[in-house]
Amino acid sequence: MGLTVVALVSLGLGGWWWTHPTLLSEESLGLGSGSAATKPVSESIDHVGVAGAPWKDPRPGETITFHGFHPVFRVDGAGLKFALSVCVPRMRGKAPEVIGIMGGDLGRFCAQVRPVRDGTTMRTGTREYLVATLTSTRPGRSTLTAISVNYSWSRAHLWQHGDDLIRGGITVRATG
């Protein structure tokens, strides 16, 4: 009886771990808290550096495969369109260019941008990171409080998969 309980608890905990990855939330670049500059709707495109693959991973070259994502808003008065991309950063000497909150062209910071779709990958040890793009569709204020990202790990992590919640608080204001 005692071994059966231990086995069931172990299976339960293992199953929970297997379906609840935390790589991205633990490696957050700082969805953090902040506000983008208030802009007219016609100019309201903001990029936010979100999370990266571990840069000093003990096993560089591990693959993270994305399967989906969705933003979580406290309020969405600006009717934000939301996109998520993998940024391969430009290097400034030996340091990568990293985005906090910025408007304009991602090409200033990213040598390559890959939209996240089912099957998009990111590799550890490469300095790649996720960038959220927020585009207002109407005047108003929106606050992004989290991004739920569904992904799976490669073999070294037993193909761990599930949703990881990256928390923060980014506010965007658009005027008419």
Beta strands, then each sheet from edge to edge (+ up, - down):
strand 1: 33-35
strand 2: 39-40
strand 3: 45-52
strand 4: 63-76
strand 5: 81-89
strand 6: 91-92
strand 7: 95-96
strand 8: 101-103
strand 9: 110-115
strand 10: 121-123
strand 11: 129-135
strand 12: 140-152
strand 13: 161-175
sheet 1: 1+ 13+ 2+
sheet 2: 1+ 13+ 12- 4+ 10-
sheet 3: 8+ 3- 11+ 5- 9+
sheet 4: 6+ 7-
end
